[in-house]
Amino acid sequence: MTATRAGAIAATVAIAASIAVPGALVDAGGAGPQGRVGQFVVECGWSHSSFDDPIVHPGHAGASHRHDFFGNTTTSASSTYEQLLDAPTTCQQRLDTAAYWAPSLLDASGTPIVPRRATAYYRAGPRVDPTTVAAYPPDLRMLGADAGWTCRPGVPGSAAPPTCGDAAGLHLTIVFPDCWDGAHVDSADHRAHVAGSHDGQCPVSHPVPIPLLELVIDYGDVDTRDLALSSGPVASAHADFWNAWDQDKLETEVELCLRRQQVCAVSSS
């Protein structure tokens, strides 16, 4: 590994580790610590892997540790918001052309494990009034690092990957911030423009409640001995999100599912 790439990895992990938001893991049926609250769910297949990070290292191909990308099929270091809007997606909801990515999971020999899928759960943050939640602004970019490893979504995650049966598979859940400053779609450190709610309230500095995104990555049946991430140890787990949804569709989902407190099924249209 070059000194440049090692420095890039260390910088990314430091950014991710500094983000703390209140997590609430969910299961595939929609139930979790918050109960069956209003939400919409999008399942996205694995698209590709590369050493790019369009948020932390935009315009610098190969400058990051290896990432697995879901959703938008064209995500790269050179991506722009406009390009993402016009690109295909691996998501069942075809109007979700957002980009999701996370460090690659490596087995004991250092070989990347190709994930099966990622499922994005969107809901109001814990105890946040769902009628106050606003859709993400177009082009919002953010990092999430409240992460846990489980055999089944919906149970508390652990810092280390547990041994899972064939049917369950190993899952990683990453929770993103659910409050926005109302002005910026990104910031110099990629975190100052968003924050986590507390006791159902957003801080004064970040007054706009936005959907709490929980990204669940399914790796299937893997040998969990001596696993690592391309970003470092398994404790360095984090993920990135770039909002390139069809904005009208996103706003409709927030209105019909979150604000009206409905559990919406995954849709392809």
LINSULSUL-V511569 format. One record per pair of residues at least 4 apart in sequence whose ideal C-beta (glycine too) atoms are under 6 Angstrom apart, sorted by the first residue. I is the first residue (numbers start at 1). GAP is how many residues later the second one is. D is the distance in Angstrom with one decimal. If there is no record, write none. Layout:
i-><I & I>
gap-><GAP & GAP>
d-><D & D>
//
This chain:
i-><1 & 1 & 8 & 8 & 9 & 9 & 12 & 13 & 13 & 13 & 13 & 15 & 16 & 16 & 16 & 19 & 19 & 19 & 21 & 21 & 21 & 21 & 22 & 22 & 23 & 23 & 24 & 24 & 24 & 24 & 25 & 25 & 25 & 26 & 26 & 26 & 26 & 27 & 27 & 27 & 28 & 30 & 30 & 31 & 32 & 34 & 36 & 37 & 38 & 38 & 38 & 38 & 38 & 39 & 39 & 39 & 40 & 40 & 40 & 40 & 41 & 41 & 42 & 42 & 42 & 42 & 43 & 43 & 43 & 43 & 44 & 44 & 44 & 44 & 44 & 45 & 45 & 46 & 47 & 47 & 47 & 47 & 48 & 49 & 49 & 49 & 51 & 51 & 51 & 52 & 52 & 52 & 52 & 53 & 53 & 54 & 54 & 54 & 55 & 55 & 55 & 57 & 57 & 59 & 60 & 61 & 65 & 65 & 65 & 66 & 66 & 67 & 68 & 68 & 68 & 69 & 69 & 70 & 70 & 71 & 71 & 71 & 71 & 71 & 72 & 72 & 72 & 72 & 72 & 73 & 73 & 74 & 75 & 75 & 79 & 79 & 81 & 84 & 84 & 85 & 87 & 89 & 89 & 91 & 92 & 92 & 93 & 94 & 95 & 95 & 96 & 97 & 98 & 98 & 98 & 99 & 100 & 100 & 100 & 101 & 102 & 103 & 103 & 103 & 104 & 104 & 105 & 105 & 106 & 106 & 106 & 107 & 107 & 108 & 108 & 113 & 113 & 115 & 115 & 116 & 116 & 117 & 118 & 118 & 119 & 120 & 121 & 122 & 122 & 123 & 124 & 124 & 124 & 124 & 125 & 125 & 125 & 127 & 128 & 128 & 128 & 130 & 130 & 130 & 131 & 132 & 133 & 133 & 134 & 134 & 135 & 135 & 135 & 136 & 136 & 136 & 137 & 138 & 139 & 140 & 140 & 141 & 141 & 142 & 142 & 142 & 143 & 143 & 144 & 144 & 144 & 144 & 145 & 146 & 147 & 147 & 148 & 148 & 149 & 149 & 149 & 149 & 150 & 150 & 150 & 151 & 151 & 151 & 152 & 153 & 153 & 157 & 159 & 161 & 161 & 161 & 161 & 163 & 164 & 164 & 164 & 166 & 169 & 169 & 169 & 170 & 170 & 171 & 171 & 172 & 172 & 173 & 173 & 174 & 174 & 175 & 176 & 177 & 177 & 177 & 178 & 178 & 178 & 179 & 179 & 179 & 179 & 180 & 180 & 180 & 180 & 181 & 181 & 182 & 184 & 187 & 187 & 195 & 195 & 197 & 202 & 202 & 202 & 215 & 227 & 229 & 229 & 231 & 232 & 245 & 252 & 253 & 254 & 255 & 256 & 257 & 257>
gap-><4 & 5 & 55 & 56 & 56 & 222 & 44 & 4 & 218 & 219 & 223 & 175 & 127 & 129 & 222 & 124 & 126 & 172 & 125 & 154 & 156 & 175 & 104 & 174 & 123 & 152 & 8 & 9 & 10 & 102 & 7 & 129 & 148 & 6 & 95 & 128 & 188 & 4 & 126 & 127 & 125 & 6 & 233 & 5 & 122 & 92 & 227 & 86 & 92 & 219 & 220 & 223 & 224 & 82 & 84 & 224 & 82 & 213 & 217 & 224 & 80 & 225 & 49 & 51 & 54 & 78 & 49 & 74 & 76 & 223 & 26 & 27 & 46 & 47 & 74 & 45 & 72 & 69 & 22 & 23 & 26 & 43 & 21 & 17 & 19 & 55 & 11 & 13 & 15 & 9 & 12 & 24 & 25 & 4 & 11 & 4 & 23 & 25 & 86 & 135 & 185 & 6 & 7 & 18 & 17 & 16 & 38 & 165 & 166 & 38 & 164 & 34 & 34 & 36 & 47 & 6 & 32 & 30 & 48 & 18 & 20 & 27 & 28 & 29 & 12 & 15 & 17 & 25 & 27 & 14 & 15 & 13 & 4 & 24 & 4 & 5 & 58 & 13 & 160 & 159 & 10 & 7 & 8 & 5 & 174 & 176 & 174 & 174 & 151 & 154 & 149 & 147 & 145 & 146 & 147 & 143 & 18 & 115 & 141 & 139 & 137 & 126 & 127 & 128 & 8 & 126 & 8 & 114 & 4 & 6 & 122 & 4 & 6 & 117 & 118 & 106 & 109 & 102 & 104 & 102 & 104 & 101 & 97 & 99 & 97 & 95 & 93 & 89 & 91 & 89 & 4 & 6 & 9 & 134 & 53 & 72 & 87 & 73 & 69 & 72 & 81 & 128 & 129 & 131 & 128 & 77 & 76 & 125 & 74 & 76 & 115 & 116 & 119 & 4 & 74 & 107 & 48 & 109 & 46 & 45 & 103 & 45 & 101 & 34 & 52 & 99 & 47 & 97 & 30 & 31 & 32 & 95 & 93 & 29 & 27 & 90 & 9 & 25 & 8 & 9 & 12 & 23 & 5 & 7 & 21 & 11 & 13 & 17 & 16 & 18 & 63 & 16 & 76 & 9 & 63 & 66 & 73 & 61 & 4 & 5 & 6 & 55 & 49 & 51 & 52 & 49 & 52 & 45 & 47 & 45 & 65 & 41 & 43 & 41 & 65 & 39 & 37 & 17 & 18 & 19 & 19 & 32 & 34 & 16 & 18 & 23 & 27 & 14 & 26 & 28 & 30 & 12 & 25 & 26 & 9 & 5 & 6 & 8 & 11 & 5 & 4 & 5 & 7 & 24 & 7 & 5 & 7 & 5 & 4 & 5 & 4 & 4 & 4 & 4 & 4 & 5 & 7>
d-><5.3 & 5.2 & 5.2 & 5.5 & 4.5 & 5.8 & 5.2 & 6.0 & 5.2 & 5.7 & 4.8 & 6.0 & 5.6 & 4.0 & 3.4 & 5.9 & 4.4 & 5.4 & 5.0 & 5.7 & 4.8 & 3.2 & 5.7 & 5.4 & 4.3 & 4.1 & 5.7 & 4.6 & 5.3 & 5.3 & 5.9 & 5.9 & 5.2 & 3.6 & 4.9 & 5.7 & 5.8 & 5.7 & 4.8 & 2.7 & 5.9 & 5.3 & 4.8 & 5.3 & 5.5 & 5.8 & 5.6 & 5.7 & 5.3 & 5.3 & 4.7 & 3.7 & 5.4 & 6.0 & 3.8 & 5.8 & 5.2 & 4.6 & 4.3 & 4.2 & 5.5 & 5.3 & 5.2 & 4.6 & 5.0 & 4.7 & 5.1 & 5.9 & 4.9 & 5.7 & 4.3 & 4.6 & 5.0 & 4.0 & 5.2 & 3.9 & 5.3 & 5.1 & 4.8 & 5.9 & 4.8 & 4.9 & 5.3 & 6.0 & 5.1 & 5.9 & 4.6 & 5.5 & 5.4 & 5.8 & 5.9 & 5.1 & 4.0 & 4.7 & 3.8 & 5.4 & 5.7 & 4.9 & 4.9 & 5.6 & 5.2 & 4.1 & 5.2 & 6.0 & 5.6 & 4.5 & 5.9 & 4.2 & 5.0 & 4.3 & 4.0 & 4.5 & 5.8 & 5.2 & 5.6 & 5.0 & 4.6 & 4.4 & 4.1 & 5.3 & 5.2 & 5.3 & 5.6 & 4.9 & 5.2 & 5.3 & 5.6 & 5.2 & 4.3 & 6.0 & 4.8 & 4.1 & 5.4 & 4.1 & 5.6 & 5.7 & 4.4 & 5.9 & 3.6 & 5.5 & 5.9 & 6.0 & 4.8 & 4.3 & 5.2 & 5.3 & 5.7 & 6.0 & 4.0 & 4.0 & 5.5 & 5.0 & 5.5 & 4.9 & 5.1 & 4.2 & 5.8 & 5.9 & 5.8 & 5.2 & 4.1 & 4.3 & 4.5 & 4.0 & 4.5 & 4.3 & 4.6 & 5.9 & 5.3 & 5.9 & 4.8 & 5.1 & 5.8 & 5.9 & 3.8 & 5.6 & 5.6 & 5.3 & 5.1 & 4.6 & 4.9 & 5.2 & 5.8 & 4.8 & 4.7 & 5.5 & 4.4 & 4.3 & 5.8 & 5.7 & 4.5 & 4.1 & 5.0 & 5.6 & 3.8 & 4.3 & 4.3 & 3.1 & 5.4 & 5.1 & 5.1 & 5.0 & 5.6 & 5.7 & 5.1 & 5.1 & 4.8 & 5.1 & 5.5 & 6.0 & 4.9 & 4.4 & 4.5 & 4.4 & 5.5 & 4.4 & 5.8 & 5.2 & 4.6 & 4.7 & 4.2 & 4.7 & 5.0 & 5.9 & 5.0 & 5.6 & 5.5 & 5.5 & 4.6 & 5.8 & 3.6 & 5.1 & 4.1 & 4.1 & 4.7 & 3.8 & 1.5 & 5.5 & 5.5 & 5.4 & 4.3 & 5.7 & 5.4 & 4.9 & 5.1 & 5.6 & 3.7 & 4.2 & 5.5 & 5.5 & 4.9 & 5.7 & 5.7 & 5.6 & 4.3 & 5.5 & 6.0 & 5.4 & 4.4 & 5.8 & 5.1 & 4.9 & 5.6 & 4.5 & 5.6 & 4.5 & 5.3 & 5.6 & 5.5 & 4.7 & 5.8 & 5.9 & 4.9 & 4.9 & 4.1 & 5.2 & 4.3 & 3.9 & 5.5 & 5.1 & 5.3 & 5.8 & 3.9 & 4.7 & 5.4 & 3.7 & 4.0 & 5.6 & 5.9 & 4.4 & 4.9 & 5.0 & 4.9 & 4.6 & 4.1 & 4.0 & 4.3 & 5.6 & 4.2 & 5.1 & 5.4 & 5.6 & 5.4 & 5.2 & 5.8 & 5.9 & 5.5 & 4.4 & 4.0 & 3.9 & 5.9 & 5.4 & 5.0 & 5.3 & 5.7 & 5.1 & 4.1>
//
